[in-house]
């Protein structure tokens, strides 16, 4: 009989607040902050400081787990619940954050998505990727519109210019590109940056566009609107020339014009530049610990500032004239400014440095809150590279940290994980803290400051725990109070391993100082103390001839195994320390080992990527398994079985049968090296800790599986991976670059699109056979042989036309275009014959138009030269125009009716028909402008008073 096993599946992931790969973003309501957490998106309630929901892809769609890391997040401006999320595998998912469901998936990029931007109405979504392409998506139609090619390196940021229907893209190739979305071509290429452009943004009124790079300055550009194209153009001499709307060749395509530069204080490269929602503040975040906040002045205040600057220059010029100095270039420029009525406004007149926000650690991303609080100018959220969120209140003179979300996650990678004997507590260690978790819920119960913990142990009754540190100390943790009650200098080197002694109040530690020490603990009252505490004492010490990496004790307390740096494992009798066995065979040091519950087997995992299974009776090697693609970091048997789990630096968790020497399961999910492993005493779950700072629980299910089936699955996955690699022509030379400003199809060929093509072909074949049967039946009826027609049950009671239509409606909208491209011409011709019936349904007119357009573009030459296609095309020409016009008329009528209802509602009330929230924000922005104007006036009066006082002193003293 074939043996079956029970499957383990991912159940819970916790410990990550924010990961470094993606950006954070407020939703449009400002109540929640969206953060990337490896493959999930966390929705944090800002006031309460709790994660209310997580948006995680389903296990069926997360094949290849680590490739699904979140890399870009942007909320929809038209809905407070919709959010677009880009992933490392190139896919884009649009989520409903309130329901926690994925609304649609868009596949088009071949590399990780680096940036996502919605336009203001929220109907279009632009995405940039590491594959150097920009794709524009129709969010409502859930399909890609077109792909823009031209950048020579990854796209780093995107900005919509709504007033001109343009899209600006920045890239690491040091260029900005302006794309015309109507004609789908690149109309302007802007150079000037000396290093990679990492970020850009435009203010809400689309006056200025700012870019940031590794250059020592921030660049600003003015945005030219379409209305300016029809205005008169002034030349340098001040004369006005009118071209009847025709711009000069050099100005016609110039959407962005360099406005100026501002020197940066930091030497680190710019990572993010963002305006707040009102456009009054600009934040410039560098790849370090600081964020520079600039105040954006209005045109009136900027011109007033320019006049004051001009006035100061005049005073300096008069002072120079009194001293008889020669005229300089600056004086000539000043004279030219005096000739005009208004002074020239520079960057420094518009953008004024307000203050600098300094964080404790390196900042990964920033986000302005769309809600402006009454007591401050803005609220800024920061994500730090130590798994931390901070919120700052930006005021005119100071910056205050209002909130920090830190308790739910590790500040660094998880070095070890340990379960208590009853599986109710989980302890994890890192470089500066020990955390106690509830493994069933993933909630953090205690956080204790500690040294760099490399290993840990929770003793029975769950009152105390021991942590071995890198500095050679053993820390005693009181779990109840969450404090470190004692620290003992245990070893002269790092404590690398700790193992409990069965049925005794003691444990063993192994260290890099060549010692194996046996410890005893008991709870008693120390002199001078009122309460009883745990007291630790060294019972015995065993000297080794090399660094001790791992120690393991057999469950019957008969043997102790010690792994040394010389790649061997020494087995001793525990009571007498007498040498018993030497296990040698690994080519690199053994990093982990475990003994089975019955004491028959010992398994060792090494840096040579192998697992070796040994017999403890004679020390013979039963089997050597090539287990992982990198070092094996932890291995552990399931109690009372010969099943075992292993983890490694290849990010994988593997499930083995040590009797059959077979790989049972491969569990994917971690995004970095897996360091720690802990299996529950009943074997119903296991917990792993990783360098990605996450802790993951994997639960045993009731679903059985067989070894042969799993082998077949792995072979199928390898075959599918080969097919996906074959989609891209590897014979095309890598040096070949896309055409300058080229436009291509938005989608990409995947396994899903090929499956969709097969479904269409199958449906066409079934429908064709059914049509032939119907024709034969009708012919028999005309000859006099009247029989009852029996329809094909495969058609599910549908007509052949509706059956083919049903196959189309089951295809995802984003995959339809690529599925039709793979359709042969003969099947495409069959498909055209069904369109007449489909157009009778008003709901399917848009689908028919899409399919017809793709087929005509793909098979144009063959359709023109095929006589059988002419009647079908002639018929469609008459029908489609009429049906499309009917649909447009219906939409126009509905829009006019809604506009009429809007006017009726406005006429019944004195208030304007507009969004109350927008009106409130407008009032607040006006109040802030008035406040700024008052402050500026007071400052000017104070300056004049100071100047008058200084002149009076000058007249009195004569100096």
Secondary structure, DSSP 4 states (H G I P E B T S, - for coil): ---EEEEEEEEEEES-S--SSS--EE-TTSSEEEEEETTEEEEEETTTTEEEEEEE--TTT-TTGGGG-EEEEEE-TT-SSEEEEEETTSEEEEEETTTTEEEEEEE--SS-EEEEEE-TTSSEEEEEETTS-EEEEETTTTEEEEEEE--SS-EEEEEEETTTTEEEEEETTS-EEEEETTTTEEEEEE---SS-EEEEEE-TTS-EEEEEESSSEEEEEEEPPGGGGGS-EE-TTS-EE--TTPPPHHHHT--EEEEEEEE-S-SSPEEEEEE-TTSSEEEEEESSSEEEEEEE--HHHHHHHHHHHHHHHHHHHHHHHHHTPPP-HHHHHHHHHHHSSSPPP-HHHHEEEEEEEE-SS-EEEEEE-SSPPSSSSEEEEEEETTTEEEEEEE-SS-EEEEEEE-TTS-SS---EEEE-TTSS-EEEE-SSEEEEEETTTTEEEEEEE-S-EEEEEE-GGGSEEEEEETTSEEEEEETTTTEEEEEEE--SS-EEEEEEPTTSSEEEEEETTSEEEEEEEEEEEPTT-SSEEEEEEEEEEEE-SS-EEEEEE-TTS-EEEEEETTS-EEEEETTT--EEEEE---SS-EEEEEE-TTSSEEEEEETTSEEEEEETTT--EEEEEE--SS-EEEEEEPTTSSEEEEEETTS-EEEEETTTTEEEEEE---SS-EEEEEE-TTSSEEEEEETTS-EEEEEEEEEEEEHHHHHHHHHHHHHHHHHHHHHS-TTS-TT--PPTTEEE-S----HHHHHHHHHHHHHHHHHHHHHHHHHHHHHHHHHT--------GGGTT--HHHHHHHHHHTS-HHHHHHHHHTS-HHHHHHHHTTHHHHTTSGGGHHHHHHHHHHHHHHSHHHHHH-HHHHHHHHHHHHHHHHHHHHHHHHHHHHHHHHHHHHHHHHHTSSS-SS-HHHHHHHHHHHHHHHHHHHHHHHHHHHHHHHHHHHHHHHHHH--
